[in-house]
Amino acid sequence: MQNFTYHSHNNSQGIFDGRSSAEEMIAKAEELGFEAIGVSNHLCVHPSMPNGASKMFFNDPRQAVEVYKKVYAELDEVAARHKIKVLKGFEVDFFPSIAWRKWFEEIIRCLDYDYLIGASHFICNADESYMCNIYHLERLPEQITPEDKNELLCGYWKNVTGAAASGYFDFIAHLDYCTQFGLCTDPKWQETKQKLIDTISRRKQAFEINTGGIERIGRPYPDWWICQELIKNNVPVVISCDSHHTSQIGRHFAEAEDFLHCCKCKHRFKIMK
């Protein structure tokens, strides 16, 4: 069974959304006999990010870099006290615009990272002038029309597909994350999902089976059928617990491993550092 995880979060700097400290997360992974743990707090920076959206979301790249460097300095200090391999990553919210790409490329040039995970946690309009965290859908304007909401949801899939095509990332997180909120589950979104599958398959872009979904909605992100399609197309896969607390490290890995065995999966993703 896979004995490492690259998708984990902690409460570094008191602003990220983990519920355990870096020390606690790393110590727990070591206790479980993991060979490595990757720490991948959120990297979410965008010119249109609303002020006050979350402490861990930034609309100033210089401020973001200052925080991210402190996160990595803390990780280096904690890792030095443990024998387990500790890798430094980020879960990056991807946006297609030139403005975002410019900021992102400037930021990562300043960071000594081991890997990057591509992700999307937002629905947004085509020009990225308006965005809303999927967790904050109740904040959508009351006057929003079904057509407006459809455009915003298309923005989610555009971001995930763009992340897979960008070449920036080592693997892509929770491909159909929005479905946990009951979004994009009806048949009309099938063509959109197939386009994402085709993009990932063509590029052989590694993806994760995110077992956090098993706990929340009874199946991983992405849905089992999407995982199966990608595995059939020889896309590399990694199991991720997306842990925000020590109790979640390695959750449901055995179930994911059984699925991969049944699919006769031959291509697994692993960071060789």
Backbone bond lengths (Angstrom), bond angles and torsions (degrees), N, CA, C in turn:
res aa  C-N    CA-C-N  psi(-1)  N-CA   C-N-CA  omega(-1)  CA-C   N-CA-C  phi
1 M - - - 1.459 - - 1.522 109.61 -
2 Q 1.313 115.84 144.00 1.470 120.87 178.67 1.524 109.32 -55.34
3 N 1.331 116.57 125.66 1.474 119.75 -177.64 1.527 111.91 -116.54
4 F 1.315 115.07 42.47 1.458 121.09 173.45 1.521 107.59 -151.46
5 T 1.306 115.62 160.91 1.456 120.71 171.80 1.518 108.19 -140.07
6 Y 1.316 115.95 139.52 1.453 121.06 178.83 1.530 112.19 -108.52
7 H 1.327 116.56 -8.84 1.464 120.13 -176.22 1.516 108.08 -112.94
8 S 1.336 115.78 94.87 1.462 121.01 178.08 1.522 109.58 -144.56
9 H 1.311 114.64 155.10 1.458 121.39 -177.33 1.524 109.87 -130.46
10 N 1.311 115.67 153.77 1.464 120.20 173.88 1.532 109.00 -140.46
11 N 1.321 115.27 -175.80 1.471 119.43 -175.62 1.528 112.36 -101.03
12 S 1.328 116.32 33.84 1.462 121.52 -177.89 1.528 112.30 -50.35
13 Q 1.327 115.58 139.09 1.472 124.13 177.67 1.527 112.80 63.04
14 G 1.310 116.72 6.22 1.459 120.16 -179.38 1.516 113.86 70.50
15 I 1.346 117.11 14.73 1.467 118.66 -177.76 1.528 113.19 -121.71
16 F 1.335 117.73 -19.27 1.462 119.21 -178.14 1.522 110.27 -86.69
17 D 1.328 116.91 166.25 1.458 121.05 -164.81 1.522 115.08 -92.89
18 G 1.322 117.97 9.61 1.456 119.12 173.11 1.520 111.12 -70.72
19 R 1.333 115.71 159.98 1.468 120.50 179.61 1.526 112.18 -110.47
20 S 1.328 116.25 0.64 1.464 121.35 175.57 1.523 108.41 -127.41
21 S 1.318 116.30 158.22 1.455 120.50 -179.86 1.526 110.86 -78.87
22 A 1.325 116.11 166.54 1.462 120.58 175.15 1.523 110.16 -59.25
23 E 1.311 117.30 -42.22 1.463 122.02 178.19 1.521 110.88 -58.58
24 E 1.319 117.01 -46.28 1.466 121.05 -178.29 1.525 111.51 -66.46
25 M 1.321 117.57 -41.97 1.463 121.05 -178.50 1.521 111.22 -66.43
26 I 1.312 116.85 -45.03 1.463 120.78 -178.55 1.519 110.69 -67.43
27 A 1.320 116.63 -41.96 1.473 120.36 178.94 1.521 110.90 -62.80
28 K 1.332 117.51 -39.78 1.465 120.62 -179.72 1.519 111.27 -66.82
29 A 1.332 117.51 -42.86 1.461 120.34 177.69 1.520 110.70 -61.06
30 E 1.313 116.52 -39.36 1.466 121.37 177.57 1.534 110.13 -64.89
31 E 1.318 116.71 -42.47 1.466 121.48 178.75 1.526 111.56 -61.75
32 L 1.327 116.58 -35.16 1.461 121.43 -179.66 1.527 112.78 -76.49
33 G 1.317 117.19 -6.17 1.456 121.10 -179.95 1.513 114.01 84.39
34 F 1.335 117.54 16.48 1.457 120.44 176.55 1.527 109.46 -66.50
35 E 1.320 115.56 145.51 1.466 119.83 176.80 1.521 111.62 -83.66
36 A 1.338 116.75 -21.64 1.467 119.94 -179.12 1.515 110.13 -158.53
37 I 1.316 114.52 151.39 1.465 121.14 169.38 1.517 107.53 -135.03
38 G 1.307 114.81 132.19 1.454 120.51 174.53 1.516 109.03 -103.27
39 V 1.304 116.23 133.71 1.459 121.46 178.72 1.522 108.28 -101.65
40 S 1.323 116.05 121.73 1.473 120.40 -170.41 1.524 110.62 -133.29
41 N 1.322 116.24 64.43 1.462 118.84 174.62 1.529 109.99 -63.46
42 H 1.317 115.78 167.50 1.460 120.70 -171.25 1.528 112.41 -75.07
43 L 1.330 114.50 136.48 1.457 121.83 168.82 1.515 105.39 -114.39
44 C 1.309 115.41 101.21 1.462 120.63 -176.61 1.524 109.03 -134.04
45 V 1.326 115.31 103.74 1.462 122.42 -176.82 1.530 107.93 -134.26
46 H 1.317 116.46 130.09 1.465 119.28 179.88 1.525 109.74 -158.84
47 P 1.337 117.70 142.24 1.469 120.46 179.58 1.529 113.57 -58.72
48 S 1.330 117.44 -29.25 1.464 120.56 -177.61 1.523 113.44 -94.79
49 M 1.326 116.86 7.58 1.461 118.75 -179.25 1.528 109.51 -64.16
50 P 1.329 117.82 122.81 1.472 119.48 -178.33 1.525 111.70 -64.64
51 N 1.302 116.89 141.08 1.457 120.47 174.05 1.531 109.18 -61.73
52 G 1.320 115.86 135.14 1.455 119.69 178.79 1.506 114.85 81.45
53 A 1.351 118.12 5.49 1.465 120.15 179.42 1.520 110.81 -61.19
54 S 1.314 116.86 -42.56 1.464 123.97 176.54 1.518 106.58 -173.35
55 K 1.305 117.16 149.25 1.463 120.68 178.35 1.524 111.50 -61.15
56 M 1.332 117.45 -27.24 1.467 119.75 -175.25 1.530 112.65 -92.09
57 F 1.333 117.79 2.79 1.453 122.18 175.87 1.524 108.62 -108.09
58 F 1.334 116.64 137.84 1.461 120.58 -172.20 1.530 111.62 -127.33
59 N 1.334 115.20 146.29 1.468 120.05 168.08 1.526 110.59 -117.97
60 D 1.325 115.46 19.28 1.467 122.59 176.51 1.525 107.67 -135.08
61 P 1.341 118.89 107.78 1.465 120.68 -175.61 1.521 113.72 -63.81
62 R 1.322 117.89 -31.04 1.470 119.78 179.81 1.526 110.80 -67.77
63 Q 1.313 115.95 -41.87 1.460 120.03 176.72 1.528 110.23 -63.51
64 A 1.334 115.90 -40.62 1.462 120.34 179.57 1.528 111.12 -61.08
65 V 1.319 117.23 -46.05 1.464 120.77 -179.15 1.526 110.92 -60.24
66 E 1.309 117.28 -41.78 1.472 120.39 178.39 1.523 110.98 -57.94
67 V 1.327 116.33 -44.21 1.461 120.53 -179.83 1.524 110.42 -68.09
68 Y 1.323 117.64 -45.17 1.465 121.02 -177.22 1.528 111.60 -63.25
69 K 1.310 117.32 -37.42 1.465 119.71 177.39 1.530 111.10 -64.93
70 K 1.319 116.97 -36.87 1.464 120.43 176.86 1.530 110.81 -66.64
71 V 1.324 116.35 -38.20 1.463 120.88 177.23 1.523 110.34 -59.23
72 Y 1.322 116.73 -46.57 1.461 120.45 -178.24 1.524 111.79 -70.44
73 A 1.315 117.79 -35.79 1.467 120.68 176.61 1.525 110.24 -62.44
74 E 1.319 116.53 -40.82 1.463 121.13 177.15 1.528 110.45 -63.08
75 L 1.328 116.77 -43.52 1.462 120.67 179.81 1.526 111.58 -61.71
76 D 1.323 116.72 -43.35 1.465 120.38 178.78 1.525 110.76 -59.49
77 E 1.319 115.98 -41.62 1.461 120.49 -179.34 1.520 111.29 -65.81
78 V 1.329 117.31 -44.01 1.463 120.74 -179.94 1.527 110.74 -68.95
79 A 1.327 117.11 -43.74 1.464 121.10 -177.90 1.515 111.69 -59.41
80 A 1.321 117.17 -32.98 1.469 121.17 -178.56 1.527 111.95 -64.40
81 R 1.323 117.42 -18.31 1.463 121.45 -179.49 1.525 112.90 -93.10
82 H 1.341 116.78 0.86 1.467 120.35 -175.56 1.518 111.32 -130.13
83 K 1.335 115.42 158.31 1.460 120.72 179.26 1.523 112.28 -89.18
84 I 1.322 117.44 -25.66 1.458 121.00 -179.31 1.530 109.94 -62.84
85 K 1.338 115.42 145.86 1.467 119.73 176.21 1.523 108.93 -71.90
86 V 1.322 115.89 128.00 1.461 121.66 178.71 1.528 108.16 -115.09
87 L 1.320 115.74 121.02 1.461 121.77 179.77 1.525 109.99 -106.52
88 K 1.310 114.79 145.55 1.459 121.14 -176.94 1.528 109.66 -105.80
89 G 1.327 114.93 118.63 1.450 119.92 178.56 1.509 111.36 -134.44
90 F 1.315 115.72 -173.36 1.448 122.64 170.55 1.517 108.44 -146.98
91 E 1.319 116.05 144.92 1.455 121.80 169.14 1.521 106.16 -94.35
92 V 1.318 115.77 110.85 1.465 122.03 -168.36 1.519 111.10 -102.81
93 D 1.319 116.92 126.15 1.454 120.07 171.18 1.517 109.16 -78.12
94 F 1.326 115.38 117.23 1.468 122.28 -177.25 1.531 110.19 -89.61
95 F 1.331 114.91 141.49 1.464 122.93 171.32 1.524 107.76 -135.87
96 P 1.327 118.27 141.96 1.474 120.36 -173.59 1.524 115.94 -75.33
97 S 1.315 119.08 -16.87 1.461 120.29 -169.63 1.529 112.70 -66.59
98 I 1.323 114.91 154.23 1.465 121.12 177.36 1.523 110.50 -62.59
99 A 1.335 116.16 -38.32 1.472 119.80 -179.56 1.524 110.80 -60.97
100 W 1.335 116.36 -45.00 1.469 118.39 179.61 1.527 110.59 -65.45
101 R 1.324 116.96 -45.25 1.470 120.24 -178.41 1.528 110.62 -58.38
102 K 1.314 117.24 -41.08 1.465 120.82 179.74 1.524 110.00 -61.50
103 W 1.317 116.87 -48.49 1.464 120.47 178.32 1.518 111.43 -60.40
104 F 1.331 115.95 -47.18 1.464 120.43 -177.24 1.519 111.35 -60.39
105 E 1.316 117.40 -46.87 1.455 120.64 -178.58 1.529 111.42 -64.00
106 E 1.315 117.32 -36.45 1.470 120.39 176.15 1.525 110.92 -65.89
107 I 1.318 116.78 -40.09 1.464 121.10 -178.39 1.520 111.43 -65.82
108 I 1.324 117.01 -49.19 1.473 118.19 -174.83 1.524 112.32 -69.76
109 R 1.334 117.48 -21.99 1.460 119.12 174.64 1.530 111.34 -65.74
110 C 1.331 116.26 -21.42 1.472 121.36 -178.11 1.527 112.60 -91.39
111 L 1.336 117.62 -4.77 1.461 120.43 -171.07 1.522 111.84 -116.94
112 D 1.308 115.78 141.29 1.459 122.33 177.99 1.525 108.75 -96.73
113 Y 1.324 115.84 76.89 1.462 121.06 -174.57 1.529 111.12 -100.80
114 D 1.339 115.28 160.12 1.463 121.56 177.17 1.526 112.64 -98.79
115 Y 1.311 117.62 -29.12 1.466 120.89 -177.81 1.523 108.98 -163.69
116 L 1.332 114.71 162.73 1.459 121.48 178.64 1.528 109.42 -134.15
117 I 1.320 115.09 136.12 1.459 121.93 176.88 1.525 108.01 -105.96
118 G 1.320 116.59 130.11 1.457 120.13 175.43 1.516 110.86 -87.55
119 A 1.336 116.52 142.97 1.461 119.77 -176.69 1.521 110.51 -158.13
120 S 1.328 114.84 170.69 1.461 121.48 169.83 1.517 108.34 -144.91
121 H 1.325 115.35 130.27 1.461 121.80 176.04 1.526 110.75 -122.27
122 F 1.329 116.93 11.91 1.454 120.93 -172.90 1.519 111.63 -127.38
123 I 1.320 115.07 149.55 1.452 120.65 162.63 1.526 105.58 -105.13
124 C 1.332 116.56 141.74 1.466 118.72 -176.16 1.516 110.21 -152.01
125 N 1.341 115.31 160.55 1.459 119.25 178.45 1.529 110.01 -81.38
126 A 1.321 115.47 175.23 1.459 120.44 -169.48 1.518 113.60 -61.72
127 D 1.345 117.98 -37.40 1.462 119.28 -178.27 1.536 113.05 -94.66
128 E 1.334 116.21 7.37 1.473 122.94 176.24 1.532 113.08 62.81
129 S 1.324 116.26 19.69 1.467 118.54 177.95 1.523 111.39 -79.06
130 Y 1.332 115.93 -20.69 1.463 120.60 176.95 1.518 108.72 -130.06
131 M 1.314 116.73 133.69 1.470 120.40 176.99 1.510 109.39 -145.27
132 C 1.326 114.12 155.51 1.455 120.43 179.72 1.520 108.52 -143.27
133 N 1.325 116.07 127.89 1.454 120.75 174.25 1.524 108.44 -60.88
134 I 1.315 116.24 136.50 1.464 120.29 -178.85 1.528 111.35 -57.18
135 Y 1.327 116.58 -30.41 1.462 120.59 178.28 1.527 112.52 -70.38
136 H 1.339 116.88 -13.99 1.461 120.43 -174.06 1.527 111.56 -116.50
137 L 1.319 116.88 35.28 1.461 120.02 -176.85 1.527 112.45 -61.24
138 E 1.331 116.37 -25.05 1.465 118.76 178.61 1.525 111.71 -66.14
139 R 1.342 116.34 -13.04 1.461 119.87 179.48 1.528 113.09 -87.91
140 L 1.329 117.31 -2.05 1.466 119.21 176.26 1.530 109.21 -61.15
141 P 1.312 117.44 141.76 1.472 119.85 179.79 1.526 111.57 -56.39
142 E 1.325 116.40 142.40 1.462 121.15 -177.79 1.531 111.91 -61.27
143 Q 1.326 116.47 -30.17 1.462 120.27 -175.72 1.523 113.26 -83.22
144 I 1.329 117.99 3.97 1.461 120.42 -177.85 1.528 110.10 -63.77
145 T 1.329 115.99 135.50 1.467 121.09 -178.68 1.524 110.09 -91.91
146 P 1.342 117.81 163.18 1.471 119.86 174.43 1.527 112.23 -56.49
147 E 1.324 115.99 -34.96 1.471 119.67 178.96 1.532 110.50 -66.95
148 D 1.343 116.13 -40.47 1.464 120.30 177.59 1.529 110.40 -62.01
149 K 1.327 116.40 -45.19 1.467 120.55 -179.12 1.520 110.77 -64.10
150 N 1.325 116.31 -37.25 1.459 120.46 178.05 1.527 110.25 -62.71
151 E 1.345 116.84 -41.04 1.468 120.24 177.68 1.524 110.75 -62.35
152 L 1.326 116.56 -42.48 1.457 120.36 179.60 1.525 111.19 -63.33
153 L 1.329 116.94 -41.24 1.463 120.28 178.78 1.528 111.11 -66.69
154 C 1.326 116.23 -36.36 1.474 118.66 175.10 1.521 109.97 -60.74
155 G 1.346 116.88 -33.36 1.456 120.97 177.26 1.511 112.33 -61.93
156 Y 1.342 116.87 -35.61 1.467 119.55 177.05 1.529 110.49 -60.45
157 W 1.329 116.75 -51.86 1.469 120.58 -176.77 1.532 111.35 -67.99
158 K 1.324 116.53 -32.73 1.467 120.11 175.96 1.525 110.04 -62.02
159 N 1.324 116.71 -40.37 1.463 120.62 179.92 1.519 111.64 -67.09
160 V 1.332 117.20 -44.68 1.471 119.95 -179.11 1.528 110.18 -64.88
161 T 1.323 116.60 -44.77 1.464 120.20 179.28 1.525 110.58 -64.79
162 G 1.318 116.72 -40.11 1.463 120.61 177.28 1.510 112.18 -63.33
163 A 1.330 116.97 -38.82 1.465 120.74 177.11 1.517 110.65 -61.27
164 A 1.336 116.19 -43.32 1.466 120.47 -179.39 1.521 112.02 -65.39
165 A 1.332 116.60 -31.44 1.467 120.83 -177.31 1.525 113.18 -89.45
166 S 1.327 117.38 -10.79 1.470 121.02 -168.92 1.522 114.67 -74.72
167 G 1.324 117.31 -28.70 1.464 120.30 -174.58 1.511 114.03 80.00
168 Y 1.314 117.75 3.90 1.462 121.59 -178.91 1.540 113.09 -77.90
169 F 1.337 117.00 -27.54 1.460 119.53 -160.54 1.530 113.68 -114.75
170 D 1.323 113.77 149.88 1.462 120.04 176.51 1.526 111.02 -75.28
171 F 1.318 117.01 -40.21 1.467 120.19 170.96 1.523 108.61 -153.22
172 I 1.334 114.60 166.10 1.465 121.25 -176.46 1.524 108.88 -109.63
173 A 1.327 115.28 134.80 1.463 121.32 -176.27 1.528 111.80 -89.19
174 H 1.318 115.09 154.76 1.483 127.01 170.30 1.532 113.36 17.89
175 L 1.323 115.59 75.64 1.467 121.66 -170.97 1.524 113.66 -54.80
176 D 1.314 117.21 -40.95 1.467 119.85 -177.08 1.531 110.99 -109.66
177 Y 1.310 115.96 40.42 1.461 122.50 -174.48 1.525 113.07 -51.87
178 C 1.324 116.38 -35.28 1.464 119.74 -176.26 1.518 112.49 -64.06
179 T 1.334 118.37 -20.26 1.462 120.08 -176.29 1.525 112.59 -69.58
180 Q 1.332 117.31 -17.80 1.466 117.84 178.57 1.518 111.57 -66.69
181 F 1.318 116.99 -17.45 1.455 122.00 178.68 1.533 111.31 -99.55
182 G 1.344 115.62 13.17 1.456 120.49 -179.74 1.512 113.88 77.99
183 L 1.328 117.01 15.56 1.459 121.83 -178.41 1.523 110.94 -94.29
184 C 1.326 115.93 143.76 1.477 122.46 172.41 1.529 112.38 58.51
185 T 1.309 116.44 38.42 1.464 120.10 179.38 1.526 112.27 -101.36
186 D 1.327 118.48 -10.87 1.462 119.79 -178.26 1.529 110.52 -85.24
187 P 1.326 117.56 163.01 1.477 121.60 -172.44 1.520 115.41 -58.37
188 K 1.320 118.45 -23.65 1.470 119.04 -175.97 1.525 112.18 -64.59
189 W 1.343 117.76 -17.91 1.459 121.27 179.68 1.526 112.37 -90.67
190 Q 1.325 117.58 0.87 1.464 120.63 -176.11 1.528 111.70 -62.03
191 E 1.317 117.29 -41.23 1.467 120.81 -179.90 1.526 110.90 -63.67
192 T 1.327 116.65 -39.26 1.462 121.36 178.30 1.519 111.18 -63.47
193 K 1.319 116.24 -43.57 1.468 120.92 178.84 1.524 110.48 -65.69
194 Q 1.321 116.58 -37.71 1.462 119.61 179.34 1.527 110.92 -65.96
195 K 1.325 117.01 -36.21 1.469 120.42 177.06 1.527 110.08 -62.04
196 L 1.334 116.23 -40.34 1.466 119.96 177.46 1.518 110.55 -64.54
197 I 1.326 117.28 -45.09 1.472 121.10 177.96 1.520 110.55 -57.91
198 D 1.330 116.62 -43.93 1.472 121.06 -178.80 1.530 110.90 -64.11
199 T 1.324 117.05 -41.08 1.467 121.07 -179.73 1.529 110.67 -64.20
200 I 1.316 116.57 -47.01 1.463 120.72 -179.34 1.520 110.36 -64.97
201 S 1.328 116.61 -41.25 1.469 120.77 -178.54 1.518 111.29 -66.08
202 R 1.329 116.15 -41.97 1.462 120.27 -179.03 1.525 111.47 -63.70
203 R 1.314 116.79 -38.71 1.465 121.17 -177.28 1.529 113.01 -90.79
204 K 1.346 116.27 -7.38 1.467 121.23 -174.78 1.538 110.10 52.37
205 Q 1.317 114.35 42.75 1.462 122.06 179.46 1.523 109.27 -78.90
206 A 1.315 117.29 118.20 1.461 121.05 -179.32 1.530 110.53 -57.82
207 F 1.324 115.47 146.53 1.458 121.43 178.81 1.520 108.77 -135.97
208 E 1.317 115.91 166.06 1.451 120.32 179.40 1.520 111.88 -109.19
209 I 1.337 114.46 148.63 1.455 121.28 161.55 1.517 105.16 -94.14
210 N 1.320 115.75 107.73 1.458 121.38 -175.01 1.522 108.99 -90.58
211 T 1.339 115.52 106.61 1.464 120.25 -173.93 1.524 113.01 -77.16
212 G 1.329 117.74 -5.77 1.451 119.42 173.29 1.521 111.75 -60.31
213 G 1.331 116.55 -29.38 1.454 120.41 179.02 1.517 112.77 -66.35
214 I 1.339 117.02 -32.15 1.468 120.16 -179.99 1.522 109.63 -60.27
215 E 1.326 115.17 -38.25 1.461 120.27 179.03 1.527 111.63 -71.16
216 R 1.322 116.81 -35.74 1.465 120.39 -173.20 1.521 113.34 -87.39
217 I 1.332 116.68 -46.14 1.471 119.33 -173.42 1.525 113.10 -129.30
218 G 1.335 117.69 10.29 1.458 120.62 174.06 1.509 115.88 85.59
219 R 1.316 117.56 2.59 1.469 121.75 174.46 1.517 107.42 -155.31
220 P 1.329 117.40 160.66 1.472 119.01 -175.07 1.520 111.50 -76.73
221 Y 1.326 114.51 174.88 1.461 122.11 164.84 1.528 105.91 -105.19
222 P 1.329 119.06 125.28 1.452 125.92 -5.22 1.527 112.03 -77.22
223 D 1.331 115.48 176.96 1.455 121.63 178.70 1.529 109.42 -56.66
224 W 1.337 114.88 152.89 1.472 119.69 -177.46 1.523 111.97 -53.03
225 W 1.334 117.60 -38.64 1.467 119.53 -175.13 1.527 110.82 -67.24
226 I 1.342 117.11 -34.41 1.463 119.61 177.01 1.528 109.95 -68.27
227 C 1.322 116.19 -43.04 1.474 119.90 175.90 1.520 110.38 -56.07
228 Q 1.326 115.76 -44.91 1.469 120.07 -177.57 1.525 111.19 -62.98
229 E 1.324 116.85 -42.32 1.465 120.34 179.22 1.528 110.86 -62.04
230 L 1.315 117.33 -43.68 1.461 120.82 -179.03 1.525 111.31 -67.89
231 I 1.313 117.05 -39.20 1.472 120.62 178.51 1.526 110.11 -64.91
232 K 1.335 117.03 -39.67 1.471 120.75 177.40 1.528 110.82 -60.40
233 N 1.342 115.97 -28.78 1.464 121.22 -179.62 1.528 112.49 -93.24
234 N 1.335 116.00 15.16 1.472 122.99 175.03 1.527 113.50 61.57
235 V 1.332 116.50 35.72 1.453 121.06 175.77 1.533 108.45 -84.89
236 P 1.321 119.07 130.74 1.469 121.19 179.05 1.524 111.68 -62.56
237 V 1.330 115.90 143.45 1.457 120.91 -176.37 1.524 110.13 -132.29
238 V 1.321 115.49 146.71 1.459 121.64 174.58 1.522 107.03 -131.86
239 I 1.323 116.90 145.64 1.461 121.12 176.04 1.522 108.44 -89.24
240 S 1.324 116.13 133.39 1.465 121.25 179.54 1.523 109.76 -126.62
241 C 1.326 115.68 136.46 1.466 119.22 176.44 1.517 112.01 -91.60
242 D 1.337 118.21 -15.71 1.465 122.02 -179.30 1.531 109.71 48.82
243 S 1.325 115.03 47.59 1.466 120.37 -172.59 1.524 111.74 -77.17
244 H 1.323 114.92 134.95 1.466 122.63 174.50 1.523 110.95 -113.99
245 H 1.325 116.16 -0.35 1.464 122.43 -178.54 1.526 107.48 -150.28
246 T 1.306 115.97 152.99 1.476 120.19 -178.02 1.518 111.89 -56.26
247 S 1.320 117.99 -32.41 1.472 121.20 -177.76 1.523 112.79 -69.45
248 Q 1.330 117.55 -13.11 1.465 121.12 -175.68 1.528 113.45 -99.05
249 I 1.307 118.33 -5.49 1.462 121.15 -177.56 1.531 109.67 -65.92
250 G 1.311 116.35 122.89 1.458 121.43 179.19 1.510 114.46 77.04
251 R 1.332 118.31 12.56 1.468 120.33 -176.46 1.528 111.55 -63.41
252 H 1.312 115.60 134.03 1.464 124.76 175.68 1.535 113.43 60.15
253 F 1.322 117.55 21.05 1.468 119.15 178.02 1.527 111.13 -63.30
254 A 1.325 117.77 -38.10 1.467 120.77 -178.09 1.526 110.57 -61.83
255 E 1.329 117.01 -40.34 1.463 121.01 178.89 1.529 110.69 -64.15
256 A 1.313 116.36 -42.24 1.465 119.89 178.35 1.528 110.92 -65.72
257 E 1.329 116.42 -40.12 1.465 120.04 178.55 1.525 110.94 -63.01
258 D 1.326 118.15 -40.11 1.465 120.97 177.55 1.524 110.42 -60.56
259 F 1.321 115.87 -41.34 1.461 120.08 178.96 1.530 110.85 -63.86
260 L 1.331 116.71 -45.29 1.465 119.96 -179.88 1.528 111.43 -63.67
261 H 1.322 116.17 -35.44 1.473 120.04 177.14 1.526 110.20 -65.21
262 C 1.334 116.56 -44.22 1.463 120.43 179.63 1.527 111.48 -63.66
263 C 1.336 116.23 -33.26 1.471 120.89 179.14 1.527 112.41 -81.71
264 K 1.328 116.51 -3.83 1.475 121.91 -176.63 1.527 110.72 54.97
265 C 1.322 114.76 44.80 1.466 120.76 -178.88 1.527 110.81 -65.58
266 K 1.314 116.88 128.26 1.461 122.16 -177.62 1.529 113.32 -112.37
267 H 1.308 117.08 -7.48 1.463 119.63 -173.41 1.523 109.67 -122.72
268 R 1.316 115.21 104.04 1.462 121.39 -179.76 1.524 108.94 -112.27
269 F 1.323 114.79 143.48 1.464 120.16 -179.87 1.519 109.53 -93.53
270 K 1.351 115.66 135.68 1.457 121.23 175.79 1.531 108.72 -151.01
271 I 1.316 115.94 138.82 1.461 121.59 178.51 1.524 108.49 -83.20
272 M 1.313 116.94 123.34 1.463 121.36 -177.29 1.515 108.85 -101.79
273 K 1.323 116.24 82.49 1.469 121.25 177.80 1.510 109.28 -134.94
